[in-house]
Structures are given as C-alpha cells and as structure tokens.
C-alpha cells in the first residue's frame, strides 16, 4: 500500500505562530481542553499548538495534502454551520467564526490533532490531471468543488505518518463557536465518512461497493446486480464465475458507464469484474466526496421573562447574547505531533 509519509519531525516550539494566529482571530470563543488523563499512553508525540485552549492548531497540511503520495488523500469535506434558533443575521462558517480540528488515530489508539487543510484548485487540478490519461474520450473527473472543502486521509490507502504510524480512524470535533452561541451538535468527536472503499483508480478489487451495485441495477436490473455480487465473491475466492446473460449484462452496464464498448461474454473474466468494480467505485466515490458536508448546529440561548398585572399574566421568550460562551467538551487525552515535515515517497 502507498503511504502518506513525512520525515521524522523535530519538536519545535509553536508559541510564536499560535500567538500570531490567536491575535488575528476574533469573534469566537474557544472550547476548554483538559490535560490527558492519568494512565494515558505517552508516546512522546506532542501537540502542534502551544495552547490548544486558544482554539488554534497546526494545519494537517504539515502531515498530508490532497492528492499526495499517489493519491493517498482523496476524501474531502465541507462544514455547514447553522444557528437552529437564533437567526441572528450572521452567516456562520468554518473557519470564519467556528473552528474545527481533526483527530487522527493510529493502531495503538494514539491521537494526533491538527486543523483541516483546505483544498486549493491547483491541488485538485494537479491530482485529477495525473489520472485523466486513464479516462475514455469525452469523460472527465469532477471539477474542483470550490473553497471551503478540506482534505482528510483515505483509510483504504493505508496513510501513514512517520513517528505516528498508520492512520486507522479520522474524525473531527468543534473547538470554538461564535461569541454568545452554544454548540448543539456534534458535541463529541464525529467520524468522517470514508467514500473510497476500494483501491485506487485502475486497481483490481473484489470488494462490494453499494455505489457500484446501484450503477449495475440502474443499467441492467436486479438480476444483473445479484449476478455481479456473486461474481465478486467467486473471483475473490479464486474461482471464475459463470458469465451467463445476467452477469454479462452487469459487466456491460459498467462498461457503458465507463464509456467502453460492450464485451462478448466469451471474452469476460475475473479481470473484468475486478477492474470495472474498482474503476466505477473510484469514480462514484470521487463524485460523492465533492458533495459531502457535515452539519454543525449552533444555538443562541433563550431566557424566559414573566410580567404580571391584576388581570393577566404574559410570558414571552427572547433571544439574548451572553457575555461568555459556555461550550465545553471533554478532552480525549490526545497526543498530537509538532514540527515541520518533508514529504518522501
């Protein structure tokens, strides 16, 4: 498997960088962070921010970037920030007034925290350009989804960071919200969706992907879908399936999706099953990740006031902005990394 790697990193102080960022950012209140609990495994890997309570973290771009290392990082996410009841006339967004941080977990359970790296159009176009040679004439990859989309590790590709190890889980948490608001959800670390279930583009894969099966069903029907699922299992076990009418219809539905000519059943084999399964899985996943958004829900606190007269009592509810923001989450005992990387591979 190809890995996303960085050189071993010196432990450099980040206080100056953090202070500069904290000074430049205003209008949001950080979430309190506690120290690692007693008994937490200490690997010697340290936090990228001098003071996580400031809500500032080193960018994950220090560890990985979109399309790096043979496209080991291809998943992207945007964040949809909304006030569920305030309607305060302000458009809330990451990172303008709401901050999030990624939590990357290795197979020892250690956690690295860093800020989501935004995908630029140049990065997107470069990654797609390296793959376009495999596309049939007339087809193209999705265009850059625009600003506000952030890269995160694609676990199917086994991304790894020197000094930390292979990343086996990735999620995000909200670390600060706009002044006067409380965080409704998510209040804990939330896993990010893994869209790429199979190998890289042009690999062979016999792992079933609902996205591929949906293409087969739409193009050739339920019987073809069942036949293709059975073929994936047979080929994965090293046994060639019977390329009957239903399986041939499934394969040619995928050929049509890819822009390829239809094949004769006599010429079909497990290579066709694995190749088309991986190709279509990759393309469908790429489309899905460009539209993937995680909701972040905020709220302005409500207060209730009561006024009375001799004849009636009136109760009204108004939205007020407090001077402090009582958003608190518990620390996971994370042990992030710091320093400056060098990509290799």
C-alpha positions as CSV (number, residue, x, y, z in Angstrom):
1,X,0.0,0.0,0.0
2,X,1.2,3.5,-0.7
3,X,1.6,5.7,2.4
4,X,1.3,9.4,3.1
5,X,4.6,9.9,4.9
6,X,6.6,12.7,6.4
7,X,10.2,12.8,7.8
8,X,10.8,12.4,11.5
9,X,9.9,15.8,13.0
10,X,12.0,17.9,15.4
11,X,10.0,19.2,18.4
12,X,9.9,22.9,17.6
13,X,8.1,25.5,19.7
14,X,4.9,26.8,18.0
15,X,4.2,29.6,20.5
16,X,5.1,32.4,18.1
17,X,2.9,31.0,15.4
18,X,0.0,30.3,17.7
19,X,0.2,33.8,19.3
20,X,0.1,35.4,15.9
21,X,-2.9,33.4,14.8
22,X,-4.8,34.0,18.1
23,X,-4.2,37.7,17.8
24,X,-5.5,37.9,14.3
25,X,-8.7,35.8,15.0
26,X,-11.5,37.3,17.0
27,X,-15.3,36.9,17.4
28,X,-15.1,33.3,18.5
29,X,-14.8,31.6,21.9
30,X,-12.5,28.5,22.3
31,X,-13.7,25.2,23.8
32,X,-11.9,24.3,27.0
33,X,-9.4,21.5,26.8
34,X,-8.2,19.3,29.7
35,X,-4.9,17.6,30.2
36,X,-4.5,13.8,29.3
37,X,-6.0,11.6,31.9
38,X,-3.7,9.7,34.3
39,X,-2.7,6.4,32.7
40,X,-3.0,7.6,29.2
41,X,-0.2,6.1,27.0
42,X,2.5,8.7,26.4
43,X,4.4,8.2,23.1
44,X,6.4,11.4,23.3
45,X,4.5,12.9,20.5
46,X,3.4,16.5,21.3
47,X,0.7,18.9,20.5
48,X,1.1,21.1,17.4
49,X,-0.5,24.1,19.2
50,X,1.3,25.8,22.1
51,X,-2.0,26.3,23.9
52,X,-4.9,24.2,22.5
53,X,-7.3,26.2,24.7
54,X,-6.7,29.1,22.3
55,X,-8.6,27.0,19.7
56,X,-5.6,27.2,17.3
57,X,-3.8,24.1,15.9
58,X,-1.1,23.4,13.3
59,X,-2.6,22.6,9.9
60,X,-2.8,19.0,8.9
61,X,-1.1,20.1,5.8
62,X,2.1,19.5,7.8
63,X,1.3,15.8,7.6
64,X,-0.6,15.3,4.4
65,X,-2.1,17.1,1.4
66,X,-4.8,16.4,-1.2
67,X,-3.5,14.0,-3.9
68,X,-0.2,13.5,-2.2
69,X,1.7,10.2,-2.4
70,X,-0.1,8.5,-5.3
71,X,-3.5,10.0,-4.3
72,X,-3.5,8.6,-0.7
73,X,-5.6,11.5,0.4
74,X,-8.7,12.0,-1.8
75,X,-11.6,12.4,0.6
76,X,-12.8,16.0,1.2
77,X,-15.5,17.5,3.4
78,X,-17.2,20.9,3.8
79,X,-18.9,22.1,7.0
80,X,-22.4,23.5,7.1
81,X,-22.7,25.8,10.1
82,X,-26.2,26.9,11.1
83,X,-27.9,28.5,14.1
84,X,-31.0,26.5,14.8
85,X,-33.0,29.2,16.6
86,X,-31.0,32.4,16.6
87,X,-31.3,33.7,13.0
88,X,-29.0,36.5,14.1
89,X,-28.4,37.7,10.6
90,X,-24.8,36.4,10.5
91,X,-23.6,33.8,8.1
92,X,-21.6,31.4,10.3
93,X,-18.8,29.4,8.8
94,X,-15.6,27.4,9.3
95,X,-13.1,29.0,9.8
96,X,-14.6,32.5,9.9
97,X,-16.2,32.2,13.3
98,X,-16.4,28.5,14.0
99,X,-13.3,26.3,14.5
100,X,-12.9,22.5,14.0
101,X,-10.0,20.2,14.4
102,X,-9.3,16.7,13.0
103,X,-8.5,13.8,15.3
104,X,-6.3,11.1,13.6
105,X,-6.0,7.8,15.4
106,X,-3.3,5.2,14.9
107,X,-3.5,1.5,15.6
108,X,-2.2,2.0,19.1
109,X,-5.0,4.3,19.9
110,X,-2.8,7.4,20.0
111,X,-4.4,10.6,18.6
112,X,-3.0,13.4,16.5
113,X,-4.9,16.7,16.4
114,X,-4.5,19.2,13.6
115,X,-6.5,21.8,11.7
116,X,-8.2,20.7,8.4
117,X,-6.2,21.7,5.3
118,X,-8.3,23.5,2.6
119,X,-8.0,22.0,-0.9
120,X,-6.9,24.6,-3.5
121,X,-8.0,24.5,-7.1
122,X,-4.3,24.0,-8.1
123,X,-4.1,20.9,-5.8
124,X,-7.3,19.5,-7.2
125,X,-6.4,20.1,-10.8
126,X,-3.0,18.6,-10.4
127,X,-4.4,15.4,-8.8
128,X,-7.1,15.0,-11.4
129,X,-4.7,15.7,-14.2
130,X,-2.5,12.8,-13.3
131,X,-5.4,10.5,-13.6
132,X,-7.0,11.8,-16.8
133,X,-4.9,9.6,-19.0
134,X,-7.0,6.6,-17.9
135,X,-10.3,8.2,-18.9
136,X,-12.0,7.4,-22.2
137,X,-12.5,10.2,-24.7
138,X,-15.4,12.5,-23.7
139,X,-15.2,11.8,-20.0
140,X,-13.8,14.0,-17.2
141,X,-13.4,14.0,-13.5
142,X,-15.4,16.3,-11.2
143,X,-14.3,19.9,-11.2
144,X,-12.8,21.5,-8.1
145,X,-15.7,21.8,-5.6
146,X,-14.7,25.3,-4.6
147,X,-13.4,27.0,-1.4
148,X,-14.3,25.6,2.0
149,X,-13.5,21.9,1.2
150,X,-11.0,20.2,3.4
151,X,-8.9,17.1,2.7
152,X,-8.7,14.2,5.1
153,X,-7.0,10.7,4.9
154,X,-8.5,8.0,2.8
155,X,-8.1,5.0,5.0
156,X,-8.4,2.4,2.3
157,X,-5.0,3.6,1.0
158,X,-3.2,3.0,4.3
159,X,-2.0,6.5,5.0
160,X,0.9,6.7,7.4
161,X,2.9,9.4,9.2
162,X,6.4,8.8,10.4
163,X,6.7,9.0,14.1
164,X,2.9,8.4,14.5
165,X,2.2,5.3,12.3
166,X,-0.7,4.3,10.1
167,X,-3.9,6.3,10.4
168,X,-6.8,3.9,11.1
169,X,-9.5,6.4,12.0
170,X,-10.3,10.0,11.4
171,X,-12.9,12.3,12.8
172,X,-13.5,16.0,13.7
173,X,-14.7,18.0,16.7
174,X,-15.7,21.6,17.1
175,X,-13.3,23.6,19.2
176,X,-14.8,27.0,19.2
177,X,-18.1,28.7,18.3
178,X,-19.2,32.4,17.6
179,X,-19.4,34.6,20.7
180,X,-22.7,34.2,22.5
181,X,-23.6,30.8,20.9
182,X,-23.7,27.3,22.4
183,X,-22.8,24.2,20.4
184,X,-25.8,21.9,19.9
185,X,-24.0,19.2,17.7
186,X,-21.7,17.5,17.3
187,X,-20.6,17.7,20.9
188,X,-18.1,14.9,20.6
189,X,-15.7,13.7,18.0
190,X,-17.6,12.6,14.9
191,X,-16.2,10.2,12.4
192,X,-15.7,11.4,8.8
193,X,-17.3,9.3,6.1
194,X,-14.9,7.1,4.1
195,X,-16.0,7.3,0.5
196,X,-13.3,5.3,-1.2
197,X,-14.0,1.7,-0.2
198,X,-11.9,0.0,-2.9
199,X,-8.4,0.5,-4.3
200,X,-7.0,3.3,-6.4
201,X,-8.2,4.0,-9.9
202,X,-7.2,1.2,-12.3
203,X,-6.6,-1.3,-9.5
204,X,-8.4,-4.6,-9.3
205,X,-10.8,-5.0,-6.4
206,X,-13.5,-7.6,-5.5
207,X,-14.9,-5.7,-2.5
208,X,-18.6,-5.0,-2.9
209,X,-19.5,-1.3,-3.1
210,X,-23.2,-0.2,-2.9
211,X,-22.4,2.6,-5.3
212,X,-21.2,0.1,-8.0
213,X,-24.2,-2.1,-7.4
214,X,-26.5,0.9,-7.8
215,X,-25.0,1.6,-11.2
216,X,-25.5,-2.1,-12.2
217,X,-29.1,-2.0,-11.0
218,X,-29.9,1.2,-12.9
219,X,-28.3,-0.1,-16.1
220,X,-29.2,-3.8,-16.1
221,X,-31.7,-4.6,-13.3
222,X,-31.8,-6.6,-10.1
223,X,-30.9,-10.0,-11.6
224,X,-27.7,-8.4,-13.0
225,X,-26.9,-6.9,-9.6
226,X,-27.2,-10.3,-7.9
227,X,-25.1,-11.9,-10.5
228,X,-22.4,-9.3,-10.1
229,X,-22.3,-9.6,-6.3
230,X,-21.9,-13.3,-6.7
231,X,-19.1,-12.9,-9.2
232,X,-17.2,-10.6,-6.8
233,X,-17.3,-13.3,-4.1
234,X,-16.3,-16.1,-6.6
235,X,-13.4,-14.1,-8.1
236,X,-12.2,-13.1,-4.6
237,X,-12.1,-16.8,-3.7
238,X,-10.1,-17.5,-6.9
239,X,-13.0,-19.2,-8.8
240,X,-14.2,-17.9,-12.1
241,X,-18.0,-17.5,-12.2
242,X,-20.3,-18.5,-15.0
243,X,-20.5,-15.5,-17.3
244,X,-24.2,-16.0,-18.1
245,X,-26.6,-13.5,-19.5
246,X,-27.2,-11.7,-16.2
247,X,-23.5,-11.3,-15.3
248,X,-22.7,-10.2,-18.9
249,X,-25.4,-7.6,-18.6
250,X,-23.9,-6.3,-15.4
251,X,-20.4,-6.1,-16.8
252,X,-21.6,-4.3,-19.9
253,X,-23.7,-1.9,-17.8
254,X,-20.4,-0.9,-16.1
255,X,-18.6,-0.7,-19.5
256,X,-21.3,1.7,-20.7
257,X,-20.9,3.8,-17.5
258,X,-17.2,3.9,-18.2
259,X,-17.6,4.7,-21.9
260,X,-16.2,1.4,-23.0
261,X,-17.5,-0.8,-25.8
262,X,-19.7,-3.8,-24.8
263,X,-17.8,-7.2,-24.5
264,X,-18.7,-10.6,-25.6
265,X,-19.4,-13.0,-22.6
266,X,-16.8,-15.4,-24.1
267,X,-14.1,-12.8,-23.6
268,X,-15.0,-11.9,-20.0
269,X,-13.1,-13.0,-16.9
270,X,-12.4,-12.1,-13.3
271,X,-10.1,-9.3,-14.5
272,X,-13.1,-7.5,-16.0
273,X,-15.1,-7.9,-12.7
274,X,-12.3,-6.6,-10.6
275,X,-11.2,-3.8,-12.9
276,X,-14.7,-2.4,-13.5
277,X,-15.6,-2.7,-9.9
278,X,-12.6,-0.6,-8.8
279,X,-13.0,1.9,-11.6
280,X,-16.7,2.6,-11.0
281,X,-16.2,2.6,-7.3
282,X,-13.5,5.2,-7.6
283,X,-15.4,7.5,-9.9
284,X,-18.6,7.3,-7.9
285,X,-16.7,8.0,-4.7
286,X,-15.0,11.0,-6.2
287,X,-18.4,12.5,-7.1
288,X,-19.8,11.7,-3.6
289,X,-16.9,13.3,-1.7
290,X,-17.2,16.6,-3.6
291,X,-20.8,17.0,-2.3
292,X,-20.1,15.7,1.3
293,X,-20.9,18.2,4.0
294,X,-21.0,17.8,7.8
295,X,-23.6,19.9,9.7
296,X,-22.6,21.9,12.7
297,X,-25.6,23.2,14.7
298,X,-25.4,26.2,17.0
299,X,-27.9,27.9,19.3
300,X,-28.4,31.3,20.9
301,X,-29.6,30.7,24.5
302,X,-33.2,31.7,25.3
303,X,-34.3,33.4,28.5
304,X,-37.9,33.5,29.8
305,X,-39.4,36.6,31.4
306,X,-42.8,36.9,33.1
307,X,-44.8,40.1,33.7
308,X,-48.0,40.2,35.8
309,X,-50.9,42.5,36.2
310,X,-54.1,42.2,38.3
311,X,-56.0,40.8,35.4
312,X,-53.5,38.7,33.3
313,X,-50.0,37.2,33.2
314,X,-47.9,37.4,30.0
315,X,-44.9,35.1,29.3
316,X,-42.5,36.0,26.5
317,X,-39.3,34.4,25.2
318,X,-36.5,36.5,23.8
319,X,-33.1,35.6,22.4
320,X,-30.1,37.2,24.1
321,X,-26.4,37.1,23.6
322,X,-24.5,36.4,26.8
323,X,-21.0,37.8,27.5
324,X,-19.5,34.3,27.8
325,X,-19.9,31.1,25.8
326,X,-20.5,28.0,27.9
327,X,-19.3,25.5,25.3
328,X,-17.2,22.8,26.9
329,X,-16.2,19.4,25.6
330,X,-14.1,16.7,27.3
331,X,-10.5,16.1,26.1
332,X,-9.8,12.7,24.6
333,X,-6.4,12.7,26.0
334,X,-4.9,13.3,22.6
335,X,-1.2,13.3,21.9
336,X,-0.7,15.2,18.7
337,X,2.5,15.9,16.7
338,X,4.5,19.1,16.1
339,X,7.3,20.3,13.8
340,X,8.0,20.6,10.1
341,X,7.7,17.7,7.6
342,X,9.4,16.7,4.4
343,X,7.4,14.5,2.0
344,X,9.0,11.4,0.7
345,X,7.9,8.6,-1.4
